[in-house]
């Protein structure tokens, strides 16, 4: 059954602002380990546009929701060589933004979110051809009952 616009709007704003891989807090295991992650961000630097953001509840992966492409939903990510990033979600005439910095260590990506709420988070990244893939399993309130759910989020981004 398709989600209504009224139900999907708060979900989208919550889900996409995790930058697919954002969430958690500064005391979580997502804090970057020593040695410090690499300063070479070349593989992720640039402007990216989400082709897909698939959010799947772990308890029932069959209820996965594809966010991008629904009613004009758009997610963009810009990563600077300094590690600064800006993620923007546009949905139903609203815009939400997240800013911070990233670092890479192997296939792990570490986020230091500055706005809208300061926190640390981590996920995995890879390049598949000319696409950037970001994956995480940070909890989010998938069914809008006020309780964070265990989910897997997979974002596929390409150059606009």
N, C-alpha and C positions, 0 to 999 in steps of 0.2 A: 504494500500500500504506500503510495507516495506521501512524503511528509508535506504538510501544509506550510505555506509561507510563514504563518504565525509561529509554528513550532520550529521550523528550520532556521529562521533568522537568529535567535539567540544561540542556537547550536553552532551555526556557521561562525559567528563572531568569536565564540569560545574556541572552537576547533582550529581555525586557521591562525589565530594569534599565537598559538604555540609554535608557529613557524614549522609546523609539521613535527618538529622535534623539540619544541620548547615546552617547559613545564618544570615542576619540581621546585626545590628551594636550595639555598646556599649550603644547607647541611646534608643534602642528599648525595648519593654516590656519584651523581653526575658532575661533581666538582672535578675539574681537570686533575689527573694524577701527575706526579713527578715521573720522569722529566716533563718539562713544560711542552705542550704541543708545538708543532712546527709553525714558523712564521710564513712558510710558503703556501699562500692561499690561491696560487695561480689557477688550479683546477675549478675553483668556485667563484672567482672574481667575475663580475659583470652583471648585466641585467638579465633576469630570468622571468618567465611567465609560466604559471602552472598549467600543464596539459591535463593533469589529474591529481586529485587529492582524495584518496580512498581511506575512509575510517571504518575499521572493523572491530566490533566488540568481541573480545576473546571468548566470552561465554557462548556467543552465537555468531560465528563469522559470516553466516548466511545473511545476516542483517546489515551487511556492509553498505555504507552510503558513499556515493560518489558526489563530491561537493561541487567541483568545477563544472561549468556548463549548465548548471541548473538556474534558470531564470536570470541569466547574465552574470552569474557569480564569477569574479576574477580575482586571482591572487598573484601579486608580483613580488619579486625579491631582488634587491640590489645589494651587491657585496663589493666593497671598496678594497683596494690593495692593502689598506691599513688594517683591515679586519672589521671595520664598521659595516653594519648592515641595516637595511630598512625593509620591512615586510609590510605590504599593504593588502588588505582584503576589501574588495568592493562587492557589496551585495544589497539588492533591493533599495538602491538609492542611499545606502549608508556606507561609510568608509571607516575601517579600523586600522590602526598602525602600530607596529612594534619596531623598536630600534635597539641596537646593542652592538656587541662585538662577537666575532667567532674566532676559533682556533681549530686547527686540524691536528690529529695524531693518528696516523695510519688511516683506517676507514672510519674513525670516530670524529664527530664534530661536536665541539663544546660551545655553548652559547652563554654569554653574559648579557642577559636582558637588562636594558636600562629603563625603557618605557614600554607599556604603560605601568608595569609593576616590576621592580628590580628582583631578579632571581637568576639562578644558574640552572642550566639544563644540558642534556647531551643526547645524541642520537648517532646514527650511522649515515654515511654518505658514500656515493659511488658515481662514476660517470659511465653511462652506457651510450656509446657513440657520442652524439652531440647533446645528449640529455644529462641533466643532473638529477639524481635520485636521493631523496632524504627519507629516512625511516626512523620511527621511534615507537616506544610503547608507553609513553607518559599517560597517566590516567586523565580522563576528562568525563564530564557529565553527559554521556552519550544520549541517555533517555530523558534528560531534563528533570530528574527527580531530586536534585540537590545533592546527590551522592556521586563522587567520581567513580567511573567505571574503568575496568582494565580494557584498553583498546590498542590496536595496532594502527598506526597512521603511515601511509606511504604516499609521498609526493613525487611526481615526475614533472620536471620543469625543463623548458627549452628556451633558447634565445628568441626574443620577439622579432 
